[in-house]
């Protein structure tokens, strides 16, 4: 059997049809979109066509779409850009930020820096053992100086989908209350939607968000491409300065081939969303149902219902996640033991720690994230080769870590 890829939350393969849309802009239509001559204007027209395509999918205005280098930059720009923008407008520190303990490090490390170096106040909300944010607790955490709330759409490790619309309603009520009191400090809602694009609704008006981050390589687009949706009227300051590209929000010569690929991939994801979500959910549910029959002491992590259709995450007692990964790789199966962005670290998953699992359990974490090209035969092969691996590793450790 050919190698099996079960790590789509880390990255997806570039769709071949997307590559075709990108190819002309590497060599033939290579102009700088900021140039006034015909080469530049050809690139500019393509860039704005891609922006329109993305805006249509997000149900927003074209000028609300900012192209970036990926999810990390989008998250960084969202957080720093808002609070620095508010400072520039004359709002005083200490301003307050609310986020959760299970965010991607692109959010958490940014808020930590804003807290430690720049003196902003940050509240890190707990989640329940399924990884779900309680909108009532979020409401209780809001202060008079709260300026920004950042809650991810869906978690990259356990797949839990957060109640964004409920949170948006809490924020709307807070805005109304502030307006009645004459408080001028805005409160903005950002979501890291990097894992959501292939399967969940991206309509920013329905979600009620002011700012949203996307990353092209998570939905069969090219690496090094991303989007930051910024609702019109949102105060945001550029953190990457230069020639004033992207409505003065993100300077730097636009990556036209990459942006063409991102827009094509996002459109493809939108067109195939229902079909692909149904397919991968069926495979995910089959895996969740069958794995405990083959291996003892297995626990599903994440919300049992409110979860992405493609992620199945488990804790396997008595073995190390790294050993599972290596042994499965030798069998031609690629999986993850947590967030791929931090897989070089020996630190236990901050997400699973926040779900209150003991450290010895966390070390046995296994994440399988499926894609549209995966098959039931591949799941069956995994279910065949994985139990002997578990048995071998448990014999080595004695089943105790």
SULSUL-V100596 format. One record per residue. N is the residue number from 1. RES is the residue in one small letter. SS is DSSP state (@ for helix, = for strand, . for the rest). PHI is phi in whole degrees, 0 to 359 (none if undefined). Layout:
BEGIN
N/RES/SS/PHI
N/RES/SS/PHI
END
This chain:
BEGIN
1/x/./none
2/x/./293
3/x/./306
4/x/=/250
5/x/=/251
6/x/./241
7/x/=/226
8/x/./289
9/x/./288
10/x/./281
11/x/./194
12/x/./246
13/x/./290
14/x/./294
15/x/./293
16/x/@/298
17/x/@/292
18/x/@/292
19/x/@/302
20/x/@/298
21/x/@/290
22/x/@/278
23/x/@/308
24/x/@/299
25/x/@/268
26/x/@/276
27/x/@/239
28/x/./277
29/x/./248
30/x/./266
31/x/./300
32/x/./278
33/x/./295
34/x/./267
35/x/./280
36/x/./274
37/x/./285
38/x/@/297
39/x/@/297
40/x/@/293
41/x/@/291
42/x/@/297
43/x/@/293
44/x/@/298
45/x/@/297
46/x/@/294
47/x/@/300
48/x/@/288
49/x/@/296
50/x/@/295
51/x/@/296
52/x/@/297
53/x/@/298
54/x/@/294
55/x/@/299
56/x/@/298
57/x/@/289
58/x/@/278
59/x/./60
60/x/./220
61/x/./281
62/x/@/300
63/x/@/289
64/x/@/270
65/x/=/258
66/x/=/247
67/x/=/273
68/x/=/230
69/x/./268
70/x/./148
71/x/@/296
72/x/@/297
73/x/@/296
74/x/@/300
75/x/@/295
76/x/@/299
77/x/@/296
78/x/@/300
79/x/@/285
80/x/@/293
81/x/@/300
82/x/@/293
83/x/@/290
84/x/@/291
85/x/@/296
86/x/@/294
87/x/@/298
88/x/@/298
89/x/./281
90/x/./103
91/x/./287
92/x/./264
93/x/./283
94/x/./274
95/x/./275
96/x/=/243
97/x/=/241
98/x/=/243
99/x/=/216
100/x/=/240
101/x/./284
102/x/./251
103/x/./293
104/x/./296
105/x/@/299
106/x/@/298
107/x/@/271
108/x/@/296
109/x/@/291
110/x/@/288
111/x/@/294
112/x/@/299
113/x/@/293
114/x/@/299
115/x/@/285
116/x/@/282
117/x/./261
118/x/./257
119/x/./82
120/x/./283
121/x/=/271
122/x/=/227
123/x/=/253
124/x/=/254
125/x/=/288
126/x/./288
127/x/./237
128/x/./280
129/x/./291
130/x/./267
131/x/./87
132/x/./263
133/x/./279
134/x/./268
135/x/@/296
136/x/@/291
137/x/@/292
138/x/@/298
139/x/@/302
140/x/@/294
141/x/@/278
142/x/./290
143/x/./246
144/x/./297
145/x/./256
146/x/=/290
147/x/=/245
148/x/=/211
149/x/=/236
150/x/=/234
151/x/./229
152/x/./293
153/x/./289
154/x/=/213
155/x/./282
156/x/./282
157/x/./261
158/x/./249
159/x/./84
160/x/=/297
161/x/=/261
162/x/./273
163/x/./278
164/x/@/299
165/x/@/297
166/x/@/296
167/x/@/295
168/x/@/299
169/x/@/292
170/x/@/299
171/x/@/293
172/x/@/300
173/x/@/297
174/x/@/297
175/x/@/299
176/x/@/299
177/x/@/295
178/x/@/295
179/x/@/298
180/x/@/296
181/x/@/275
182/x/./79
183/x/./284
184/x/./268
185/x/./292
186/x/./288
187/x/./227
188/x/=/249
189/x/=/241
190/x/=/249
191/x/=/228
192/x/=/275
193/x/./255
194/x/./303
195/x/./275
196/x/./268
197/x/./301
198/x/./286
199/x/./229
200/x/./245
201/x/./293
202/x/./255
203/x/./292
204/x/@/293
205/x/@/287
206/x/@/294
207/x/@/287
208/x/./79
209/x/./264
210/x/./265
211/x/=/216
212/x/=/216
213/x/=/255
214/x/=/226
215/x/=/223
216/x/@/300
217/x/@/282
218/x/@/270
219/x/./227
220/x/./70
221/x/./255
222/x/./281
223/x/./292
224/x/./78
225/x/./228
226/x/=/201
227/x/=/226
228/x/=/237
229/x/=/280
230/x/=/232
231/x/./302
232/x/./305
233/x/./95
234/x/./290
235/x/./281
236/x/./211
237/x/./253
238/x/./298
239/x/./252
240/x/./242
241/x/./257
242/x/./167
243/x/./276
244/x/./77
245/x/@/291
246/x/@/52
247/x/@/58
248/x/@/65
249/x/./263
250/x/./213
251/x/./287
252/x/./132
253/x/./304
254/x/./294
255/x/./278
256/x/@/298
257/x/@/302
258/x/@/295
259/x/@/294
260/x/@/299
261/x/@/292
262/x/@/300
263/x/@/297
264/x/@/295
265/x/@/292
266/x/@/294
267/x/@/295
268/x/@/297
269/x/@/299
270/x/@/295
271/x/@/294
272/x/@/259
273/x/@/304
274/x/@/297
275/x/@/297
276/x/@/291
277/x/@/298
278/x/@/296
279/x/@/295
280/x/@/289
281/x/@/296
282/x/@/296
283/x/@/293
284/x/@/301
285/x/@/294
286/x/@/298
287/x/@/296
288/x/@/299
289/x/@/286
290/x/@/271
291/x/@/301
292/x/@/296
293/x/@/285
294/x/@/262
295/x/./228
296/x/./279
297/x/./55
298/x/=/244
299/x/=/233
300/x/=/286
301/x/=/248
302/x/./92
303/x/./290
304/x/./293
305/x/./240
306/x/./280
307/x/=/218
308/x/./300
309/x/./291
310/x/./252
311/x/=/251
312/x/=/237
313/x/=/235
314/x/=/223
315/x/=/248
316/x/=/250
317/x/./294
318/x/./86
319/x/./217
320/x/./267
321/x/@/299
322/x/@/298
323/x/@/293
324/x/@/300
325/x/@/300
326/x/@/296
327/x/@/292
328/x/@/291
329/x/@/297
330/x/@/295
331/x/./267
332/x/./85
333/x/=/239
334/x/=/260
335/x/./227
336/x/=/227
337/x/./255
338/x/./159
339/x/./289
340/x/@/297
341/x/@/294
342/x/@/235
343/x/./292
344/x/./282
345/x/./268
346/x/./270
347/x/./292
348/x/./298
349/x/./305
350/x/@/292
351/x/@/292
352/x/@/292
353/x/@/297
354/x/@/289
355/x/./274
356/x/./71
357/x/./273
358/x/./297
359/x/@/302
360/x/@/294
361/x/@/284
362/x/@/299
363/x/./298
364/x/./260
365/x/=/283
366/x/=/221
367/x/=/240
368/x/=/247
369/x/=/241
370/x/./271
371/x/./227
372/x/./293
373/x/./268
374/x/./287
375/x/./229
376/x/@/296
377/x/@/298
378/x/@/291
379/x/@/298
380/x/@/298
381/x/@/296
382/x/@/301
383/x/@/295
384/x/@/279
385/x/@/271
386/x/@/288
387/x/@/304
388/x/@/297
389/x/@/295
390/x/@/299
391/x/@/299
392/x/@/298
393/x/@/291
394/x/@/291
395/x/@/294
396/x/@/292
397/x/@/271
398/x/./76
399/x/./75
400/x/./234
401/x/./245
END
